[in-house]
């Protein structure tokens, strides 16, 4: 496949999150009434069908968005705020607080989704790879979440486990259970080529962006961040860009069927070719418990 190379969908550029313009955040600005006007002039039957389809898409987008999180990989600046000249033992920084984290340098961004009420969040390993391999103690992970009423807040994400071979990682945030909206977990074993799917994430800092497509292929093989093959990946033409990594690929019922992971880009352009990949949710469900309990996959424990 000359001229193309695999590009993991994140971490995205170290840009601050942008303020979403009207219409960009689909989950917040999609209105069924707008769609009715769009379909004027079509036959009554097709118009009603289209409006119903759009209404369904908007509804499940609104339902799923609070389960999707925005992840920032931060590097604390030793010279910033109270941290100036206060390197300590055990890799921590004396005086570290939220103000210091605001001054931290954003090393990358990505997405993830809430797995359970305990605060576990699934994302890609490559989104938090710097945190996983950090020996300086300067890297932090900030997770931005959204309430069901649309208000956003952030918490520090603690890395509890990861499996580079499958490009998966689990974070944990300490937060009140009632503020968390776990994603609805589906299954990937009965997916069919041609069925609709949707990717939700934070590409280029645009929060809760929804892209649409179909399952283009099944059982694909893609490289992991450590060079080993990931077999059984889902191929889709739903756009996955920098910052989308770790976000959910969902079906028409709002159930998570995969974790958005990588895209083929034309060499030198950085532009997606429309060939994108996700880790099947059945793989995630089989690996995540071991990551939460042991910090690593079962295969790496022996």
C-alpha positions, 0 to 999 in steps of 0.5 A: 500500500505504497504512499499510505501509512497507519496513523493513530487517531491521537493524541491530537495536537497540543492545542487548547480545546476550542469553543464550539461554534453553533452547529459544531457540537452535534449533540447539543445543537441538533434540532429535529425542527431544523431537519423538517425544514431541510426535507421540504420538497421530498415526498411525504413518506421519504420526508417522514422517514428522513426526519425520523432517522435524523431524530433518532440520530440526534436523540442517541447522540444526546444520550451518548455524549455525556459518556464521552470524555476529553483527555489531556496529557499534561506536563507540569512545568517545574518553574510554574507557580508554586512548583518553582524549584520544588522538585521532590522525592517520589517524582511528585511536585510540592505545591501542585494545585489546579492553578499549576495544572492550568500552566502545564504544557499540553502534550497531547489530547484524546478521547475516552468513555466512561465504563462504570460508576466507579469512575473507570474510563477506557481509552487508547494506550497511545493517548496516555503513553507518555504518562505510562512511561513517565519517569520524571513524575511530571506528566499528569492526565486531565479528564474533562467530563460532562453532566447530563445537563451539559455542564462540564467539569474536570478531574485528574485521571489516574492510570490504573492499567494498560495493554500496549499490544491492544492499544488499550488503557484504563484511567480512573477519576474520583468523582461522585457516582451520580455525576457519571454516565457509563456508556451502554456497552454493546457487542461486536461479534454480530456486526455486519459490513454495511451497517451504520456506525458513528464515532464520537470524540474530540478531534482537534479539540472540538468537543463531542463531535459526531461523525457518521459512516458504515462498517466497511470491513471486519477482521482487519489487522493493524499494527499496535503502538509496540509493533505487534499485530492487532487482529480482528479490528473493525474498519469504518469510513466514519471519520477518525482524526487526531484527538478521536483516539479512545472515543467510542464507535457506536451503533444505531442504538447508541451501544459501544461496538468499538474503540476508535484507534487508527486511520490510514493517511496519505503520506505527507498530507495528514489527511484521512483516506477514509479507511479508519479502524476501531478495536472491537468492544468484545476485546475491550470487555475481555481485557478491561477487568484485568487492567483494572484489577492487575494493571496489565493484561492476563497474558502479561502476568505470567 
